[in-house]
Amino acid sequence: MRTLLWVSICLWFVGCQTTWLASNASGVVSRMAGSKSRKELLESTQLPSDWKIALEELPAMLELAQSFGLNVGGAYQRIDIDANPVSYIVVAADPKTLSLHQWEFPIVGKAPYKGFRYESHAEAERARMELKGWVADTYPVSAFSSLGWFPETLPGGLLYASETYRARVIFHELVHRTIFYPGRADLNESLANYLGDELARKWFIARDGLDSPSLKQLKKEIEDSAQLREYLHQLIQNWSPETINADIKAFEKLLHMESWQSQIGQQNSVRKWSLPTILMEQVYDAGAWPWATIWEECDRDVEVLNWHIRQNIVGTP
């Protein structure tokens, strides 16, 4: 109850007094109110076996994240049993400049996406942006971070996911809980992906050893992401507003011909790519910054890393 009250207070102080804010806040409150504790679920005789394993491992995952220097706080102590997406985001791109639209938000600053509780609301925003001449898409969101404002519930949809995906997402969101730079989605998402993958590696090694099948699967997924990055780099180097549609079709053909190692890679080879989708891949690209080098220079210390970024990267107050 204290958490629900805190969400309401945060909404009041943020105070744009818009239906957008109210709808999204009510969505968070509703899903938190309907959540269950890990203990409640584990005591259920109807619990799927994969859920049971994931829930039994969760405390050890959170302990690893905390030992790594992440701000776990009270996150993921309750489970949102609704398997539907936690929200839907709209992403829009300018076909003339081949760049993402940036929305302005209280506290978090600019971001290249806008979230909605209901898919119909997201679709309405997409249509509104298209009327303005933007290319726009909507996407489901499987998890979110409160940036440490309140304890997040673990989205039930993650319990249905592969364990590599689940580990990467959980650690990714915990990075956001710990390190966040207002108005720098590119930096935030890239860093969270890099550190999330590093922690996922550590988790599978700690649990299974170096011969872990999950560790091998994670390696394949990361290598496929690196291969996708190369194709994206080639595309963006050579595209133009006049040839963008043909450029994207050629890009899709290259992906379809590639031999991918993981299911994620295979899914990327058959998905429908658009200008917003491609530009968002850049935002989330773990290889967009030399994180491995920076991480070593910071002695693999999260606090030192945060200080280093604020001192050396423009736009991080």
C-alpha positions as CSV (number, residue, x, y, z in Angstrom):
1,M,0.0,0.0,0.0
2,R,2.9,2.4,0.8
3,T,4.3,1.8,-2.7
4,L,0.9,2.5,-4.4
5,L,0.7,5.7,-2.3
6,W,4.2,6.7,-3.4
7,V,3.3,6.2,-7.1
8,S,0.3,8.5,-6.7
9,I,2.4,11.1,-4.9
10,C,5.0,11.0,-7.7
11,L,2.3,11.5,-10.3
12,W,1.0,14.5,-8.4
13,F,4.4,16.2,-8.1
14,V,5.4,15.5,-11.7
15,G,2.1,17.1,-12.5
16,C,1.7,17.8,-16.2
17,Q,-2.0,17.0,-15.4
18,T,-2.6,15.2,-18.6
19,T,-4.6,12.1,-19.3
20,W,-1.4,10.5,-20.7
21,L,0.3,10.7,-17.2
22,A,-2.8,9.6,-15.4
23,S,-3.4,6.6,-17.7
24,N,0.2,5.4,-17.4
25,A,0.4,5.9,-13.7
26,S,-3.0,4.1,-13.2
27,G,-1.6,1.2,-15.3
28,V,1.4,0.8,-13.0
29,V,-0.7,1.0,-9.9
30,S,-3.2,-1.5,-11.2
31,R,-0.6,-4.1,-12.1
32,M,1.2,-3.6,-8.8
33,A,-2.1,-4.1,-6.9
34,G,-2.8,-7.3,-8.8
35,S,0.7,-8.7,-8.2
36,K,1.6,-11.7,-6.0
37,S,4.6,-12.4,-3.8
38,R,7.1,-14.9,-4.9
39,K,6.2,-17.1,-1.8
40,E,2.5,-17.0,-2.8
41,L,3.3,-18.3,-6.3
42,L,5.7,-21.0,-5.2
43,E,3.1,-22.4,-2.8
44,S,0.6,-22.8,-5.7
45,T,0.1,-26.3,-7.0
46,Q,-0.8,-24.9,-10.4
47,L,2.5,-23.2,-11.0
48,P,4.2,-24.1,-14.3
49,S,7.5,-25.8,-13.9
50,D,9.5,-23.1,-15.8
51,W,7.9,-20.4,-13.6
52,K,9.0,-22.4,-10.5
53,I,12.6,-22.6,-11.6
54,A,12.7,-18.9,-12.5
55,L,11.2,-17.8,-9.2
56,E,13.5,-20.1,-7.1
57,E,16.5,-18.6,-8.8
58,L,15.3,-15.0,-8.6
59,P,16.8,-14.1,-5.1
60,A,20.3,-15.4,-6.2
61,M,20.1,-13.2,-9.3
62,L,19.2,-10.2,-7.3
63,E,21.9,-10.9,-4.8
64,L,24.4,-11.1,-7.7
65,A,23.2,-7.8,-9.1
66,Q,23.5,-6.2,-5.6
67,S,27.1,-7.5,-5.2
68,F,27.9,-6.0,-8.6
69,G,26.9,-2.6,-7.3
70,L,23.4,-2.3,-8.7
71,N,20.6,-0.6,-6.8
72,V,18.3,-3.6,-6.4
73,G,16.3,-2.1,-3.5
74,G,12.9,-3.7,-3.3
75,A,12.7,-4.5,-7.0
76,Y,11.1,-7.8,-8.1
77,Q,9.9,-8.9,-4.7
78,R,6.4,-9.2,-6.2
79,I,5.3,-10.8,-9.5
80,D,2.9,-9.2,-12.0
81,I,1.1,-12.3,-13.1
82,D,-0.4,-10.6,-16.1
83,A,1.5,-12.0,-19.1
84,N,0.5,-9.2,-21.4
85,P,3.0,-6.4,-22.3
86,V,3.5,-3.9,-19.5
87,S,2.9,-1.1,-22.0
88,Y,3.2,-0.1,-25.6
89,I,5.6,2.5,-27.0
90,V,5.4,4.7,-30.1
91,V,8.5,5.5,-32.0
92,A,8.5,8.1,-34.9
93,A,11.2,9.0,-37.4
94,D,11.6,11.8,-39.9
95,P,11.9,10.4,-43.5
96,K,13.7,13.6,-44.6
97,T,16.4,13.7,-42.0
98,L,16.4,10.0,-41.1
99,S,16.4,10.8,-37.4
100,L,14.1,9.9,-34.5
101,H,11.5,12.2,-33.0
102,Q,12.3,13.2,-29.4
103,W,9.4,13.6,-26.9
104,E,9.8,15.8,-23.9
105,F,9.0,14.4,-20.4
106,P,9.2,15.6,-16.8
107,I,12.3,14.5,-14.9
108,V,13.6,12.1,-17.5
109,G,14.0,14.7,-20.2
110,K,13.9,13.8,-23.9
111,A,13.3,10.3,-25.2
112,P,12.8,8.8,-28.6
113,Y,9.8,6.8,-27.5
114,K,6.5,7.5,-25.7
115,G,4.8,4.8,-23.7
116,F,1.1,4.1,-23.2
117,R,-0.9,1.7,-21.0
118,Y,-3.3,0.7,-23.7
119,E,-2.4,-0.4,-27.2
120,S,-5.3,1.6,-28.7
121,H,-3.8,4.8,-27.2
122,A,-0.4,4.0,-28.7
123,E,-2.0,3.4,-32.1
124,A,-3.8,6.7,-31.8
125,E,-0.5,8.5,-31.2
126,R,1.1,6.6,-34.1
127,A,-1.7,7.8,-36.4
128,R,-1.3,11.3,-35.1
129,M,2.4,11.3,-35.8
130,E,1.9,9.9,-39.3
131,L,-0.5,12.7,-40.1
132,K,2.3,15.1,-39.3
133,G,4.5,13.3,-41.9
134,W,6.5,11.1,-39.5
135,V,7.1,7.4,-40.1
136,A,5.8,5.8,-36.9
137,D,5.5,2.3,-35.3
138,T,4.2,0.8,-32.1
139,Y,5.9,-1.9,-30.1
140,P,5.0,-3.9,-27.0
141,V,7.2,-3.5,-23.9
142,S,8.1,-6.5,-21.8
143,A,9.6,-4.7,-18.8
144,F,10.2,-1.3,-17.3
145,S,12.3,0.5,-14.7
146,S,11.1,3.0,-12.2
147,L,14.6,4.4,-12.0
148,G,14.6,3.6,-8.3
149,W,11.5,5.6,-7.5
150,F,9.5,2.6,-6.3
151,P,10.0,-1.2,-6.2
152,E,9.0,-2.7,-9.6
153,T,7.1,-5.9,-10.0
154,L,8.6,-8.6,-12.1
155,P,6.6,-8.8,-15.3
156,G,4.9,-12.2,-15.6
157,G,5.7,-12.3,-19.3
158,L,9.4,-12.7,-18.5
159,L,8.6,-16.0,-16.8
160,Y,7.5,-17.4,-20.1
161,A,10.6,-16.2,-21.9
162,S,13.9,-18.1,-22.4
163,E,16.2,-17.8,-19.5
164,T,18.9,-15.9,-21.5
165,Y,16.3,-13.3,-22.4
166,R,14.9,-13.2,-18.9
167,A,18.4,-12.7,-17.3
168,R,19.4,-10.0,-19.8
169,V,16.2,-8.0,-19.3
170,I,16.2,-8.3,-15.5
171,F,19.8,-7.1,-15.3
172,H,19.2,-4.4,-18.0
173,E,16.4,-2.9,-15.9
174,L,18.4,-3.0,-12.7
175,V,21.1,-1.0,-14.5
176,H,18.5,1.7,-15.2
177,R,17.6,1.6,-11.5
178,T,21.2,2.5,-10.7
179,I,22.5,4.7,-13.5
180,F,20.4,7.1,-15.5
181,Y,21.2,10.3,-17.5
182,P,18.2,12.5,-18.3
183,G,17.7,13.1,-22.0
184,R,20.3,10.5,-23.0
185,A,18.3,7.4,-24.1
186,D,21.1,6.4,-26.4
187,L,23.6,6.3,-23.5
188,N,21.2,4.7,-21.0
189,E,20.0,1.9,-23.2
190,S,23.4,1.1,-24.7
191,L,25.0,0.9,-21.2
192,A,22.2,-1.1,-19.8
193,N,22.5,-3.6,-22.6
194,Y,26.2,-4.0,-22.2
195,L,26.2,-4.3,-18.4
196,G,23.1,-6.5,-18.5
197,D,24.9,-8.9,-20.8
198,E,28.0,-8.8,-18.5
199,L,25.8,-9.7,-15.5
200,A,24.0,-12.4,-17.4
201,R,27.4,-14.0,-18.2
202,K,28.4,-13.9,-14.6
203,W,25.1,-15.4,-13.5
204,F,25.3,-18.4,-15.8
205,I,28.9,-19.0,-14.9
206,A,28.1,-18.8,-11.2
207,R,25.2,-21.1,-11.6
208,D,26.5,-23.7,-14.1
209,G,30.2,-23.1,-14.6
210,L,32.0,-22.3,-17.9
211,D,30.4,-25.2,-19.7
212,S,26.9,-23.8,-19.1
213,P,24.5,-24.4,-22.0
214,S,22.9,-21.1,-21.2
215,L,26.2,-19.3,-21.3
216,K,26.9,-20.8,-24.8
217,Q,23.4,-19.7,-25.9
218,L,24.0,-16.2,-24.6
219,K,27.3,-16.0,-26.5
220,K,25.5,-16.9,-29.7
221,E,22.9,-14.2,-29.1
222,I,25.6,-11.5,-28.4
223,E,27.5,-12.6,-31.5
224,D,24.3,-12.4,-33.6
225,S,23.8,-8.9,-32.2
226,A,27.3,-7.9,-33.3
227,Q,26.6,-9.3,-36.8
228,L,23.4,-7.3,-37.0
229,R,25.3,-4.2,-35.9
230,E,27.6,-4.6,-38.9
231,Y,24.7,-4.8,-41.3
232,L,23.1,-1.8,-39.7
233,H,26.3,0.2,-39.9
234,Q,26.6,-0.5,-43.6
235,L,23.0,0.5,-44.2
236,I,23.2,3.8,-42.3
237,Q,26.5,4.7,-44.0
238,N,25.0,4.4,-47.4
239,W,21.3,5.3,-47.2
240,S,19.6,8.6,-48.2
241,P,16.1,10.0,-47.9
242,E,15.6,9.4,-51.7
243,T,16.6,5.7,-51.6
244,I,15.5,4.8,-48.0
245,N,12.8,2.3,-49.0
246,A,15.0,0.4,-51.5
247,D,17.9,0.5,-48.9
248,I,15.7,-1.1,-46.3
249,K,14.5,-3.8,-48.7
250,A,18.2,-4.6,-49.6
251,F,19.0,-4.7,-45.9
252,E,16.2,-7.2,-45.2
253,K,17.4,-9.4,-48.0
254,L,20.9,-9.5,-46.5
255,L,19.5,-10.5,-43.1
256,H,17.4,-13.2,-44.7
257,M,20.5,-14.7,-46.4
258,E,22.7,-14.7,-43.2
259,S,23.2,-17.9,-41.2
260,W,22.2,-16.9,-37.7
261,Q,23.2,-18.8,-34.6
262,S,20.3,-17.9,-32.2
263,Q,16.6,-17.6,-32.3
264,I,16.9,-13.9,-31.8
265,G,19.1,-13.7,-34.9
266,Q,16.6,-15.7,-36.9
267,Q,13.7,-13.5,-35.7
268,N,15.6,-10.4,-36.9
269,S,16.1,-12.0,-40.3
270,V,12.3,-12.3,-40.9
271,R,10.9,-9.3,-39.1
272,K,9.6,-6.3,-40.9
273,W,12.1,-3.5,-40.6
274,S,11.2,0.2,-40.8
275,L,13.0,3.5,-40.4
276,P,11.9,3.8,-36.7
277,T,12.9,0.2,-36.0
278,I,16.4,0.6,-37.5
279,L,17.0,3.9,-35.6
280,M,15.9,2.3,-32.4
281,E,18.4,-0.5,-32.8
282,Q,21.0,2.1,-32.8
283,V,19.7,3.5,-29.5
284,Y,19.9,0.1,-27.8
285,D,23.2,-0.9,-29.4
286,A,25.6,-2.2,-26.7
287,G,28.5,-1.7,-29.1
288,A,27.8,1.9,-29.8
289,W,30.2,2.9,-27.1
290,P,33.5,1.3,-26.1
291,W,32.0,-0.1,-22.9
292,A,34.4,-3.0,-22.5
293,T,37.4,-0.6,-22.5
294,I,35.6,1.9,-20.2
295,W,34.5,-0.8,-17.9
296,E,38.1,-2.1,-17.5
297,E,39.4,1.5,-17.0
298,C,36.9,1.9,-14.2
299,D,38.1,-1.3,-12.5
300,R,34.6,-2.9,-13.1
301,D,33.1,-0.6,-10.4
302,V,29.7,0.8,-11.1
303,E,30.2,3.9,-9.0
304,V,33.5,4.7,-10.7
305,L,31.8,4.0,-14.1
306,N,29.0,6.5,-13.3
307,W,31.5,9.1,-12.3
308,H,33.7,8.5,-15.4
309,I,30.7,8.9,-17.7
310,R,29.6,12.1,-16.0
311,Q,33.1,13.5,-16.3
312,N,33.9,12.5,-19.8
313,I,30.7,12.2,-21.9
314,V,29.0,15.4,-23.0
315,G,25.4,15.8,-21.9
316,T,25.6,13.8,-18.7
317,P,25.2,16.2,-15.8
